[in-house]
Amino acid sequence: MALQTELETNQSFGEIIGKSEKMQQVFTQIRAAAAGNITVLIQGETGTGKELVAKSIHDNSPRKTAPFVGVNCAAIPAELIESELFGNERGAFTGAIERRIGQFEQANTGTLFLDEIGDMPLTLQAKLLRVLEEREFQRIGGKSTISVDIRVLAATNQDLGNAIREGSFREDLYYRLAAFPIVVPPLRERREDIPILAHHFLEKFAAEDKKSIRTISDDALHVLTRHDFPGNVRELKHAIERAVLLETTDRLQRESLPPDLIQEGSQAAISSPTDTTDILTLKEAERRAIVNALKVKGGNIPDAARALGIGRSTLYRKLKEYNLLP
């Protein structure tokens, strides 16, 4: 039981899951950042889990019982983001029919998470920099100064270095935000995490949908681990969610995965020779031998069957079994 607990702890941090070396480094950085009050910039592609990293920092910090307030800078119209962040007084502008408390005030004593900070309008970046330095501001249309005690975390999927060179992001704001940078790796750079993530999502969605799916077939896992997942963990999550809805057995089968993943997996298998460095099941070794024979024989099934030393009808049956027929 103690070993199992240790393994579970090593493979997750809050809701973030990963046993790869890169994710272990992220977990170490989260622990270090959580212990202090430093501003953190979380960088990574869309779908890598940047908000989960921010939430984990907050949940393990001295501010964990205070508010965690998230703002998606890309989802708010440019003309409204200042009011969203700092609030406004009644009558401050057309449509301001009442006082609005901004996100900075709502996050007081807690953590403010500025997601997609790279999309913040340049005109507002100077004001944000002043607030980060002074921890005080005025509501739009207000005259009194409001002081706040907050911790700021920010995230972006953009290359802010390029944005600085292009003049769309302030260099001084970047260095203020990036006091403690954390880079979340894309899923294609930590493929060893795909099986544990896939099983985690399987358990979650099978329970939600009241399905008795216990595990994932080797063929399905093979397809998943070969996919590059441009949408990262979010894409994997949605793929498993869809597959669970379609699956009718107690094991998640390859055929239940999204068609684009299956097709990509078949093409990758046909183009790749047997890799003798893998530790393979006999079934997987047979599948790869068939794939390699087809490649060598240019897709000619009778010639591939003769090369494999089996009958043509046997090869057709196995092609169907391994979903290798066009």
C-alpha positions in Angstrom: 0.0 0.0 0.0 2.8 2.4 0.8 4.6 1.6 -2.5 1.3 2.2 -4.4 0.8 5.6 -2.6 4.4 6.6 -3.5 3.9 5.7 -7.1 0.6 7.6 -7.3 2.3 10.6 -5.7 5.3 10.4 -8.1 2.9 10.3 -11.1 0.6 13.2 -10.2 0.6 16.6 -8.7 -2.9 17.7 -7.9 -4.8 17.1 -11.2 -1.6 17.0 -13.3 -0.5 13.5 -14.3 2.9 12.4 -15.6 5.7 10.1 -14.7 8.1 11.4 -17.4 11.3 13.1 -16.4 10.0 16.4 -17.9 6.9 16.3 -15.8 8.8 15.4 -12.7 10.8 18.6 -13.3 7.6 20.6 -13.6 6.3 19.1 -10.3 9.6 20.2 -8.7 9.1 23.7 -10.0 5.5 23.8 -8.8 6.6 22.9 -5.3 9.3 25.6 -5.3 7.0 28.3 -6.7 4.2 27.4 -4.2 6.5 28.0 -1.3 7.0 31.6 -2.1 5.1 34.6 -3.4 7.0 35.1 -6.7 5.3 36.0 -9.9 5.2 32.9 -12.3 4.9 32.8 -16.1 3.6 29.4 -17.3 4.5 28.7 -20.9 3.2 25.9 -23.1 1.2 24.9 -26.1 -2.6 25.0 -26.1 -4.0 22.0 -24.2 -0.9 21.2 -22.1 -2.6 22.1 -18.8 -1.2 25.5 -17.9 -4.2 26.4 -15.8 -3.8 23.2 -13.9 -0.3 24.2 -13.1 -1.5 27.6 -11.9 -4.1 26.0 -9.7 -1.6 23.5 -8.3 0.7 26.4 -7.3 -2.2 28.2 -5.6 -3.5 25.0 -3.9 -0.1 24.3 -2.4 0.7 27.8 -1.3 0.0 29.8 1.9 -2.9 31.5 0.0 -4.7 28.2 -0.7 -7.8 29.1 1.4 -8.1 32.5 -0.3 -9.7 33.1 -3.8 -8.2 31.8 -7.0 -9.5 34.1 -9.8 -8.8 33.3 -13.4 -9.0 35.7 -16.3 -8.7 34.7 -20.0 -7.2 37.7 -21.6 -8.0 36.3 -25.1 -11.7 35.9 -24.4 -12.5 39.4 -23.3 -13.0 42.2 -25.9 -10.1 44.7 -25.8 -12.5 47.6 -24.8 -13.8 45.6 -21.8 -10.6 44.1 -20.3 -9.6 47.1 -18.2 -13.0 47.1 -16.6 -12.9 43.4 -16.1 -9.5 43.6 -14.3 -9.8 46.8 -12.3 -13.6 47.4 -12.1 -15.5 50.6 -12.8 -17.7 53.1 -11.0 -21.3 53.7 -12.0 -21.5 56.1 -15.0 -17.8 55.7 -15.9 -18.7 55.0 -19.5 -21.7 54.2 -21.6 -23.4 51.2 -20.3 -21.8 51.4 -16.8 -25.1 51.4 -14.9 -23.6 50.2 -11.7 -20.3 49.8 -9.9 -18.3 46.8 -11.0 -15.7 45.0 -8.8 -12.8 43.9 -10.9 -10.8 40.7 -10.8 -7.9 42.3 -8.9 -10.2 43.1 -6.0 -12.0 39.8 -6.2 -8.6 38.0 -5.9 -7.5 40.1 -2.8 -5.5 38.0 -0.4 -5.5 35.2 -3.0 -4.2 34.5 -6.5 -5.0 36.2 -9.8 -4.3 34.0 -12.9 -3.9 35.9 -16.1 -4.3 33.3 -18.9 -3.2 34.0 -22.4 -1.4 37.1 -21.2 0.2 37.5 -24.7 -3.2 38.7 -26.0 -3.5 41.6 -23.6 -3.7 44.9 -25.5 -0.5 46.9 -25.5 -2.2 49.9 -24.2 -3.2 48.0 -21.0 0.2 46.4 -20.5 1.7 49.6 -19.0 -1.1 49.9 -16.4 -0.8 46.2 -15.5 3.0 46.7 -15.0 2.3 49.6 -12.6 -0.2 47.6 -10.6 2.2 44.6 -10.4 4.8 46.9 -9.0 2.7 49.0 -6.6 -0.2 46.6 -5.9 -2.7 49.5 -6.1 -5.0 50.9 -8.7 -8.1 52.9 -9.3 -11.4 51.7 -10.8 -12.3 53.3 -14.1 -14.1 56.5 -13.2 -12.9 56.3 -9.6 -10.8 58.7 -7.6 -9.8 56.6 -4.6 -6.8 54.3 -4.7 -7.4 50.6 -3.9 -4.7 48.5 -2.4 -4.6 44.7 -2.9 -2.6 41.8 -1.5 -2.4 39.3 -4.4 -0.2 36.8 -6.0 -0.1 37.0 -9.8 0.4 34.0 -12.1 0.3 34.3 -15.9 0.3 31.9 -18.8 0.7 32.0 -22.5 0.9 29.7 -25.6 2.8 32.4 -27.5 6.5 33.1 -28.0 6.7 36.3 -26.0 10.3 36.8 -27.2 8.9 37.2 -30.8 6.1 39.4 -29.5 8.6 41.7 -27.9 10.6 41.9 -31.1 7.5 42.7 -33.0 6.5 45.4 -30.6 3.2 43.8 -29.4 4.4 42.9 -25.9 6.4 45.1 -23.4 9.8 43.8 -22.5 9.6 45.3 -19.0 6.3 43.5 -18.4 7.7 40.2 -19.6 10.6 40.3 -17.1 8.2 41.3 -14.3 6.0 38.3 -15.1 8.7 35.8 -15.9 10.4 36.1 -12.5 9.9 32.3 -12.2 9.2 30.7 -15.6 7.7 27.2 -15.9 7.5 25.5 -19.3 4.9 22.7 -19.7 6.1 20.2 -22.3 3.8 19.1 -25.2 2.5 15.6 -25.0 4.5 14.4 -28.0 7.7 15.1 -25.9 6.5 12.9 -23.1 4.9 9.9 -24.8 5.5 7.7 -21.8 2.8 9.6 -20.0 0.1 8.8 -22.6 -0.9 5.4 -21.2 -1.3 6.6 -17.6 -3.2 9.7 -18.8 -5.4 7.5 -21.1 -6.2 5.1 -18.3 -7.0 8.1 -16.0 -9.5 9.5 -18.5 -10.9 6.0 -19.1 -11.7 5.6 -15.4 -13.2 9.1 -15.2 -15.5 8.8 -18.2 -16.4 5.2 -17.7 -17.6 6.1 -14.2 -19.5 9.2 -15.4 -21.2 7.2 -18.2 -21.8 4.1 -16.0 -19.8 1.8 -18.3 -17.9 -1.3 -17.2 -14.8 -0.6 -19.3 -11.8 -1.8 -17.3 -8.8 -1.2 -19.5 -7.5 -0.3 -22.9 -6.4 -2.8 -25.5 -2.8 -3.0 -26.7 -3.8 -2.0 -30.2 -5.6 1.1 -29.0 -2.6 2.1 -26.8 -0.3 1.5 -29.8 -2.4 4.0 -31.8 -2.5 6.5 -29.0 1.2 6.4 -28.3 2.1 6.9 -32.0 -0.1 10.0 -32.3 1.6 13.4 -32.0 -1.5 15.1 -30.2 -1.2 18.6 -31.5 -4.0 19.4 -29.1 -2.0 17.9 -26.3 -3.7 16.5 -23.1 -7.0 18.2 -24.0 -7.1 16.3 -27.3 -6.3 13.0 -25.6 -9.0 13.6 -23.0 -11.6 14.2 -25.7 -10.5 11.2 -27.7 -11.0 8.9 -24.7 -14.3 10.6 -23.8 -15.6 9.9 -27.3 -14.2 6.3 -27.3 -15.9 5.5 -24.0 -19.3 6.5 -25.4 -18.8 4.2 -28.4 -17.3 1.2 -26.7 -19.6 -1.8 -26.2 -17.1 -4.2 -24.5 -15.2 -4.2 -21.2 -12.0 -3.1 -23.0 -11.5 0.1 -25.0 -10.8 -1.1 -28.5 -8.9 0.5 -31.3 -12.1 0.9 -33.4 -13.7 3.2 -30.8 -10.9 5.8 -31.2 -11.4 8.8 -33.5 -11.1 7.8 -37.1 -8.2 10.2 -37.8 -6.1 8.6 -35.1 -6.8 5.1 -36.4 -6.0 6.1 -40.0 -2.8 7.8 -38.9 -1.8 4.8 -36.8 -2.3 2.4 -39.8 -0.2 4.6 -42.1 2.5 5.0 -39.5 2.6 1.2 -39.0 2.9 0.5 -42.7 5.7 3.0 -43.2 7.7 1.8 -40.1 9.8 -1.4 -40.1 9.9 -3.7 -37.1 11.8 -2.0 -34.3 13.8 -4.7 -32.5 14.6 -2.4 -29.6 10.9 -2.7 -28.4 9.7 -5.3 -26.0 6.8 -6.7 -27.9 3.9 -9.0 -27.2 3.7 -12.0 -29.6 0.6 -10.4 -31.1 2.3 -7.1 -31.7 5.3 -8.9 -33.1 3.1 -10.7 -35.6 1.3 -7.5 -36.5 4.6 -5.7 -37.2 5.9 -8.7 -39.2 2.8 -8.5 -41.5 3.2 -4.7 -41.8 6.9 -5.1 -42.8 6.2 -7.8 -45.3 3.5 -5.7 -47.0 6.0 -2.8 -47.1 8.8 -4.9 -48.6 6.4 -6.5 -51.2 4.9 -3.1 -52.1 1.4 -4.0 -50.7 1.1 -7.2 -52.8 -0.8 -9.5 -50.5 -0.1 -12.8 -52.2 3.6 -12.1 -52.3 3.6 -11.0 -48.7 1.7 -14.2 -47.7 4.4 -16.3 -49.4 7.2 -14.4 -47.8 5.6 -14.9 -44.4 5.1 -18.6 -45.1 1.3 -18.5 -44.6 -1.7 -18.8 -46.9 -3.3 -15.9 -48.6 -6.6 -16.5 -46.8 -4.8 -16.6 -43.5 -3.1 -13.3 -44.2 -6.4 -11.6 -45.2 -7.9 -12.8 -41.9 -5.0 -11.4 -39.9 -5.2 -8.1 -41.9 -8.8 -7.8 -40.8 -7.9 -8.8 -37.2 -5.3 -6.0 -37.0 -7.4 -3.5 -38.9 -4.8 -3.2 -41.7 -7.1 -3.5 -44.6 -7.7 -0.3 -46.6 
